[in-house]
Amino acid sequence: MRNFFICLLLLCGAACRSTDTFRGTEMPETPITDFILPDQNGQPFKLSDQRGKVVLFFFGYAFCPDVCPLTLSTWKRVHDKLQAGAQQVKFVYVTVDPQRDTPEKLKTHLAVFNSDFIGLTGSPEILKEVYADFGVYAEKVNIAAGAAGYLMNHSTRMFVVDQNGVWRLLISHDAPVEDVVHDIRLLLNAKK
């Protein structure tokens, strides 16, 4: 009888561990409106063309002094840890500063972290529509001195869209790499 209870406890423990949960904030499953923006190579990036892949979005800018390079550094480590699974993930960096973030600037900036990362820019009007879909905040702030002239205040979360084009998760820009990898793997392993 004692062995029966030990086996039952072990089975329950294994079952509890198999029902893993996301570490990021789960969103009500909301499809994102399709959009097309030019990438850093001048090619059109269309969200609906990414079906079958997990898409990790961040809204930032190349002149950002803190949050954006930290996030791109995290992405680099996430990409490396995913190994072969990284082929099923798109890392998409959308500018909040289209005035300065030309395709060439984004290409040079992203290549420092990983040349597989996609940088999107476009007209302020189209970008505002994309920001609105994700609930992204972006505001220009003039600074008194310095070569930059202005900074951008902006949302600092990662937005995760699943293989079906549904916004599933919000992840903090400073989330541990292991948590981001964990959540992406859960989505990659989910039944479609």
C-alpha positions as CSV (number, residue, x, y, z in Angstrom):
1,M,0.0,0.0,0.0
2,R,2.8,2.4,0.9
3,N,4.4,1.8,-2.6
4,F,1.1,2.6,-4.2
5,F,1.0,6.0,-2.5
6,I,4.6,6.7,-3.5
7,C,3.8,5.9,-7.1
8,L,0.7,8.0,-7.0
9,L,2.6,11.0,-5.6
10,L,5.3,10.6,-8.3
11,L,2.7,10.5,-11.0
12,C,0.9,13.6,-9.6
13,G,4.2,15.4,-9.4
14,A,5.0,14.6,-13.0
15,A,1.5,15.6,-14.2
16,C,1.8,18.9,-12.4
17,R,5.1,19.7,-14.0
18,S,3.8,18.9,-17.5
19,T,1.2,21.6,-17.3
20,D,3.7,24.4,-17.6
21,T,2.5,28.0,-17.8
22,F,3.8,31.2,-19.4
23,R,6.1,33.4,-17.4
24,G,5.2,36.5,-19.4
25,T,1.8,38.2,-19.2
26,E,-0.9,36.3,-21.1
27,M,-3.1,38.4,-23.3
28,P,-6.7,37.8,-24.3
29,E,-6.1,36.0,-27.6
30,T,-6.4,38.9,-30.1
31,P,-5.6,38.7,-33.8
32,I,-3.4,41.5,-34.9
33,T,-4.5,43.5,-38.0
34,D,-2.3,42.6,-40.9
35,F,0.2,45.2,-42.0
36,I,3.1,45.7,-44.4
37,L,6.2,47.8,-43.6
38,P,9.6,47.9,-45.3
39,D,12.4,46.1,-43.6
40,Q,16.1,47.1,-43.3
41,N,16.8,45.6,-46.8
42,G,14.0,47.5,-48.4
43,Q,11.8,44.4,-48.7
44,P,8.2,44.3,-47.6
45,F,7.5,42.6,-44.3
46,K,3.9,41.4,-44.1
47,L,2.6,40.1,-40.8
48,S,0.4,37.5,-42.4
49,D,3.4,36.0,-44.3
50,Q,4.8,35.0,-40.9
51,R,2.1,32.4,-40.2
52,G,3.6,29.3,-38.8
53,K,6.3,31.3,-36.9
54,V,6.3,32.9,-33.5
55,V,7.0,36.6,-33.9
56,L,8.6,38.6,-31.2
57,F,8.1,42.4,-31.5
58,F,9.8,45.3,-29.8
59,F,9.2,48.9,-30.6
60,G,12.4,51.0,-30.2
61,Y,15.0,53.1,-32.0
62,A,18.6,53.0,-32.9
63,F,19.6,56.2,-30.9
64,C,18.1,54.7,-27.7
65,P,20.6,55.0,-24.8
66,D,19.3,52.2,-22.6
67,V,16.3,49.9,-22.9
68,C,16.6,49.2,-26.7
69,P,20.2,47.9,-26.7
70,L,19.4,45.9,-23.5
71,T,16.4,44.3,-25.3
72,L,18.4,43.5,-28.4
73,S,21.2,42.0,-26.2
74,T,18.5,39.8,-24.6
75,W,17.2,38.8,-28.0
76,K,20.7,37.8,-29.1
77,R,21.0,35.4,-26.1
78,V,17.4,34.1,-26.6
79,H,18.2,33.4,-30.3
80,D,21.4,31.6,-29.3
81,K,19.6,29.5,-26.6
82,L,16.8,28.5,-29.0
83,Q,19.4,26.9,-31.3
84,A,17.5,25.1,-34.1
85,G,14.2,26.4,-32.7
86,A,15.3,30.0,-33.7
87,Q,14.4,29.2,-37.3
88,Q,10.7,29.1,-36.2
89,V,11.0,32.6,-34.6
90,K,11.1,36.1,-36.1
91,F,12.7,38.8,-34.0
92,V,11.1,42.1,-35.3
93,Y,12.3,45.5,-34.2
94,V,9.8,48.3,-35.2
95,T,11.1,51.8,-35.1
96,V,9.4,54.5,-33.0
97,D,11.8,57.1,-34.7
98,P,11.2,56.9,-38.4
99,Q,12.8,60.3,-38.9
100,R,16.2,58.9,-38.1
101,D,15.8,55.2,-38.4
102,T,16.3,54.7,-42.1
103,P,16.6,51.1,-43.4
104,E,20.3,51.6,-43.7
105,K,20.6,52.8,-40.1
106,L,18.5,49.8,-38.8
107,K,20.5,47.4,-40.8
108,T,23.8,48.6,-39.4
109,H,22.3,48.8,-35.8
110,L,20.7,45.3,-35.8
111,A,23.8,43.6,-37.4
112,V,25.7,44.5,-34.2
113,F,23.4,42.0,-32.3
114,N,22.2,39.5,-35.0
115,S,21.9,39.9,-38.7
116,D,18.8,37.7,-38.6
117,F,16.8,40.3,-36.7
118,I,14.3,42.3,-38.8
119,G,14.1,46.1,-38.5
120,L,10.9,47.8,-39.7
121,T,10.4,51.4,-40.5
122,G,7.9,53.3,-42.7
123,S,5.8,56.4,-42.8
124,P,4.7,57.9,-39.5
125,E,1.0,57.4,-40.5
126,I,1.3,53.7,-41.1
127,L,3.6,53.2,-38.1
128,K,0.9,54.9,-35.9
129,E,-1.6,52.3,-37.0
130,V,0.7,49.5,-36.0
131,Y,1.4,51.2,-32.7
132,A,-2.3,51.5,-32.1
133,D,-2.9,47.8,-32.7
134,F,-0.3,46.8,-30.1
135,G,-1.2,49.7,-27.7
136,V,2.4,51.1,-28.1
137,Y,3.2,54.6,-26.7
138,A,5.8,56.7,-28.5
139,E,6.6,60.4,-27.9
140,K,9.4,62.7,-29.0
141,V,11.2,64.5,-26.2
142,N,13.5,67.4,-27.1
143,I,16.7,67.6,-25.1
144,A,18.6,70.8,-24.4
145,A,22.0,69.7,-25.5
146,G,23.7,66.9,-27.3
147,A,24.1,65.6,-30.8
148,A,20.9,63.5,-30.7
149,G,18.6,66.6,-30.4
150,Y,15.8,64.5,-29.0
151,L,15.0,61.2,-27.4
152,M,11.9,59.0,-27.7
153,N,9.8,57.9,-24.7
154,H,8.2,54.6,-25.7
155,S,6.7,51.3,-24.5
156,T,9.3,48.9,-23.3
157,R,7.6,45.5,-23.5
158,M,8.1,42.6,-25.9
159,F,5.0,41.6,-27.8
160,V,4.7,37.9,-28.8
161,V,2.4,36.9,-31.6
162,D,1.9,33.1,-32.1
163,Q,2.0,31.0,-35.3
164,N,-1.6,31.9,-36.1
165,G,-1.1,35.7,-36.0
166,V,-2.6,36.0,-32.5
167,W,-1.1,38.3,-29.9
168,R,-0.5,36.0,-26.9
169,L,2.1,37.5,-24.5
170,L,3.6,40.6,-23.1
171,I,7.1,40.2,-21.8
172,S,9.1,42.8,-19.8
173,H,12.2,44.1,-21.6
174,D,14.3,43.1,-18.6
175,A,12.8,39.6,-18.3
176,P,15.5,36.9,-17.7
177,V,16.6,35.2,-21.0
178,E,15.5,31.8,-19.6
179,D,11.9,33.1,-19.1
180,V,11.7,34.4,-22.7
181,V,13.1,31.2,-24.1
182,H,10.7,29.2,-21.9
183,D,7.7,31.1,-23.2
184,I,8.7,30.9,-26.8
185,R,9.3,27.1,-26.5
186,L,5.9,26.7,-25.0
187,L,4.4,28.4,-28.1
188,L,6.5,26.4,-30.5
189,N,5.5,23.2,-28.8
190,A,1.8,24.1,-28.6
191,K,-0.6,22.2,-30.9
192,K,-1.8,24.3,-33.8
